[in-house]
């Protein structure tokens, strides 16, 4: 290989390796990857992972990490997802198909909590349980 080609290969390898560092660091820290929870706002209701139950009770384990993905499927209607007691909130999504992702840790205390959509809290709400 010529000198410039070798430099390009080394740069690509270094950049690719640097991109993997956060994953390696997370796995070495002993903290497992967050559990993903996909929530869809559709027809003024929350659904979890495509299940048919409207505004279902959410169940978590004390101290677990959650990667929550909220998707807005209502055209012309804004939605967010909030668990006020835990200081958890997504961005407000204004467009159909828009998503926001947040990562949070479930509290270790088993205190009552609930979730809701702040613009539509009377209709879009449910309970949160720490098992």
N, C-alpha and C positions, 0 to 999 in steps of 0.2 A: 504494500500500500504506500501511496505517497504521503508525505507529511501532513498535507491539508486534510486528506481523507481520514487519517488516523485521529487528528484533532476533532473532526466532526463526530466520529464514532465515540470518542471519549466524552465529548460534551453531551451527546444524546444519552449515553450510559449514566453520566452523572446526574442529569436532569431527571431521568427515569427513576434512578435510585433515590433521589431526594423526594420525589413524589410518594414513594413508599414509606418514608420515615414515620409519618404520623400513624400509619397502620401498625407498623412494627412497635412503635412506642406504646400504643394503646394495648396491644396484645401482651407486651411485657409488663405492663403496669398491674396486671391481674384483674383489671376491670373489663368484664365482657362487653362485647359490642352491644349497643342499645337494641332493645326489642322494637321493631317497627310496628306502628299502629297507623293504618290509613283510614282517614275519616273523610266522608263525602257529604257535602251540604247540597241537598237536592230536594226540590219541592218543599222548601221551608222546613226541612227535617235533616237531622244528622243520621248517617248510616256508617257502620264500621265494616271495612274490608268487603264491601259488596253484599253484606248480609241483609235480609229483609226487615229485621227488627228496627223500628223507628226509635231514635234517641235511646239507645240501649244503655244499661248500667255498664260502666267501665270498671274492670277489675285489674288491680296492680299488686305487685309484691313490694313490701317495704324496702326502700333503698334501691330499687331497680332503676336502670336508665331506660328512657323511652325516647324513641325518634318518632315524633308525631308529624304526619303529613296530612294537611288539610287541602282538599280540592273543592272548588266551587263549581257546581254543575247547574246553577241557576243563572240564566241570562238576565242581565239588568238588575240583579239583586246582590247587595253586598253581604258578605258573611265573614265572621272570624270564629275562633274557638278560644274560650277562656276558662281556666280553673282559677278563680280569684284567690281562693284560700292558699294556693301554692305559688302565686305570682307567675302563672303560666299563661301566655297569650300568643296567638299567632298575629300576623299582620292582617289587616282587613283586606279581603279579596273582592275586587269589584268586577272582574271579567269572568265570564263562563270559561271553564278550563284552567283558570289560574290556580296555582298551588303555593303553599308556604310550608316550610319544614322547620320545626324547632326540636331541640333535644333538651330533656330535663331529667332530673332525678326525683323519684317518688319519695316523699317524706317517710321517715321510719315510724312516726307517730300515726296511730289509726284514728284520726279525727274526721268528723263528717265533712264531706266536700261535694261539690257539684260542678258540672260544666254547663256552658251556655254560649250562645251567639249573642254578642252584646247588642246588635241592632234588632234582634228578634227574640229576646230572652223569655218572653211569655210562651212561645211555641217551641223554640229550639233549646231544650235543656234536658239534662239527665243527671244521674247520680254517679259518684265516684267512690269506689270501695278499695281499701287496702286490706288484702287477705293475709 
